[in-house]
Amino acid sequence: MTSEVRQIEWRSRVLELSSEGYNQREICQKLQLDKSAVNRDIQFLRQQAQENLQRHIHEVVPEEYQKCMIGMKRNLKQTLEIAEAYSDPKIKLEARRTANDCYRYIMDLCTNAGIVSDALKFVQQKTEQINTLQKLDERIETIEEETTTSGVY
């Protein structure tokens, strides 16, 4: 088994234990790993989750939004055609109710764009936080290496 496959398996196990509510110390004990290894895995998993969420928000949500909007407008058009085509007042009334629902859903789709905007801001903030933490981590590692090589403890 290659080290890359082993690392993926460990990360998968770390994610599984974390999702079950274990903290880092408990995960270290359970997997018999060093705290820094578990910490790096958790940071990697967080980064991966952020990237997946960002991709979802930038690619999946807009596409689904567009599909919903087109579908709702198509439903609205067909419903209004039914309302005009039939003379039975019950059918006309039901078609108009359905049209009102379509209008409401279309309005919701148009006005709830703030949720997507908030989600994008959240992802951006978390990405910046992760980048800052990684830079701090790298700086700490550099200081530790310098301390080790200079013989100072």
N, C-alpha and C positions, 0 to 999 in steps of 0.2 A: 504494500500500500504506500503510495507516495505521500510526502509530507503535506502537500496541498490538499489531498483527499482527507487526510487525518485532521487537518486544520478546519476544513469545512464541517466534518463530523463533530469536532469539538465545539465549534461555533453554534452548530445546530443544537447540540446538547445544552450549551450555555443559554441559548435563547429559550429553549424548552423549560429549563429550570427557572429562569428569570420570569417567564410567563406564568409559572406555577407559584410565584410569590417568594422564591428564595432570594436572599440578598447576596451580595458579592462574596462575603465571607463564607456563607453556607455553600455557595456554588464551588468555591475553592476547596472546601473540605470534602464535598461530595465527589468532585472530579479529581481531587488530589492534584490541583494545579496551583501555581504561584499566583498571588494576588495580581501582580502586574500583567500576567497573561490573560486572566479573566477580565481585568479592566480594559485591556486593549481589545479583546473580543467584543465586549459590551459597547465600547466606543465605535468599533467597526460596524456592529449591528445597528447602532443608532444612526450612523452616517448612511448606511444602506437603506434604512427605513425612511430617512429624510429624502433621499434620492428617489425612492419608489413613490413616496407621497407627492413629491414635486412633479415627477413624470405623470402621475395619475391626474394631478390638478391641471397640468399644462396640456396634456394630450387626451386623456379619456373624458374628463368633464366637459371640455368644449365640444367634443364630438357628440357626446350624449345629449348635451344641451341643444345642439343643432337638430339632432334627430327628433327630440321631443317637440321642439318648436315647429318643425315642419309637419310632424304628425298631428299636433294640436290644430294647426291652421287648416290642414286637410280635413280633419274631423269637423271643424267649425263650418267650413265651406259645404260639406256634404249635409250637415245637420240643417243649415239654413236653406239648402235646396229642398230638403224634405219638408221643412216648414212651409215653403212656398208652393210646393207641388200638390200637397194633399189638402182636401177640403174638410176632412174630419177635424173638428176643433180639439179633440183629445190628442190626436197625433200632432197637430200644430203646436199645442201647448207643451207637450212632452219634448218636441224638437226644440222649442224655444228654451225650455229649462236646460236641456243638454247644451245648447249654444251658450247660455249663460255660464254653465260650468266650464266650457271651453275658454270663454273670455277670462274667467277667473284664473284658470291654470296658465294661460298665456301671460296674464298680468303677473302672476307669481313668478313665472320664469324670468320675466323682465326685471322685476323689482328685487328679487333675491340674489341678484348678481353680487351684492355686497358680501354675501357669505363666501363666495368664491374669492373675492378680493381679500377678505380677512384671512382666509386660508392661505392664500399666496404670501401675504405679509408674515403670517405665522411661520411658514416654511422658510422664508428668507431669514427671519430672525434666528430660528433654530440652526440654520446652516451657518450663519455668522458665529453663533455661540460655539458650535462644533469646531469651526475653523480656529477660533480663539483658544479653545481647550487643547486642540492638537498642537498649536504653536507653543502653548505653555508646557505641554508634555514634552515636546522636542527640546525646549529650552532646559527643562529639568534634567532630561537625559544627557544633554550636553554638559551641564554643570556636574552631574554625577560622574560622567566619563572623565572630565577634567580633574575632578577631585581624586578619582581612582588612579589616574596616570601620574598625578603629581605626588601621590603618596600621602596626601592629607586626609585625615579621617575625622 
